[in-house]
Amino acid sequence: MEPKHLEQTIHAYIAFVGDDRLSVSGNSGNSSEAHLHFHIQDKEDFTMATGIKCYFDKLKVNGTAETEYSPIKGDKVSLGN
């Protein structure tokens, strides 16, 4: 399933886990960089589900290395190398 809000993807990045496509990320021209929005929930039915917080093992947040971190609005994140 392709993102419905994008009329045209300029650059696309696709992430896989095994043979399953996990995400599609791109830049429609309405933002400065390619980015990904995602939501994790405990039930398939969106009307009955509760959102689940996502934590990353290792990443950089606003230039600082973090572990077991859940990003918040406004964070600039990158791989925590």
C-alpha positions as CSV (number, residue, x, y, z in Angstrom):
1,M,0.0,0.0,0.0
2,E,1.4,3.4,-1.0
3,P,1.0,6.5,1.1
4,K,-2.3,8.1,0.1
5,H,-1.4,11.7,1.0
6,L,1.5,11.8,-1.5
7,E,0.6,12.6,-5.1
8,Q,4.2,12.3,-6.2
9,T,7.2,10.8,-4.4
10,I,10.5,12.4,-5.4
11,H,12.9,10.2,-3.4
12,A,11.7,6.9,-1.9
13,Y,13.4,4.7,0.7
14,I,11.9,1.3,1.5
15,A,12.8,-0.6,4.7
16,F,12.3,-4.4,4.9
17,V,12.2,-6.9,7.8
18,G,12.9,-10.3,6.2
19,D,10.6,-10.4,3.2
20,D,8.0,-8.0,4.6
21,R,8.0,-4.3,3.6
22,L,8.1,-2.3,6.8
23,S,7.9,1.2,5.4
24,V,8.1,3.6,2.5
25,S,9.7,7.0,3.2
26,G,10.0,9.8,0.7
27,N,9.9,13.5,0.0
28,S,6.9,15.0,-1.7
29,G,8.5,18.4,-1.9
30,N,6.5,19.7,1.1
31,S,9.3,19.1,3.6
32,S,13.1,19.6,3.5
33,E,14.0,15.9,3.9
34,A,12.5,12.4,3.4
35,H,10.8,11.3,6.6
36,L,8.5,8.6,7.9
37,H,5.3,8.8,10.0
38,F,4.3,5.6,11.7
39,H,1.8,4.4,14.3
40,I,2.0,1.2,16.4
41,Q,-1.1,-0.2,18.1
42,D,-2.2,-3.2,20.1
43,K,-5.2,-4.2,17.9
44,E,-5.8,-4.3,14.2
45,D,-9.1,-2.4,14.5
46,F,-8.1,1.2,14.7
47,T,-11.3,2.2,16.5
48,M,-10.6,-0.3,19.3
49,A,-6.8,0.0,19.5
50,T,-4.5,1.8,21.9
51,G,-1.3,3.3,20.7
52,I,2.0,1.8,21.8
53,K,5.1,3.9,22.5
54,C,8.1,3.0,20.3
55,Y,11.6,2.9,21.7
56,F,14.8,2.7,19.7
57,D,17.9,0.8,21.0
58,K,20.5,3.4,19.8
59,L,20.2,6.7,18.0
60,K,21.3,10.3,17.9
61,V,18.8,12.8,19.1
62,N,19.5,16.5,18.3
63,G,23.2,15.4,18.0
64,T,23.4,13.5,21.3
65,A,23.8,9.7,21.5
66,E,20.8,8.1,23.2
67,T,19.8,4.5,24.1
68,E,16.3,3.1,24.7
69,Y,14.8,6.4,23.5
70,S,11.3,7.3,22.3
71,P,11.4,10.3,20.1
72,I,9.1,13.3,20.7
73,K,7.8,16.0,18.5
74,G,10.5,18.3,17.3
75,D,13.4,15.8,17.8
76,K,15.9,15.4,15.0
77,V,17.0,11.8,15.0
78,S,19.7,9.8,13.1
79,L,21.4,6.5,13.5
80,G,23.3,6.3,16.7
81,N,26.7,5.3,15.3
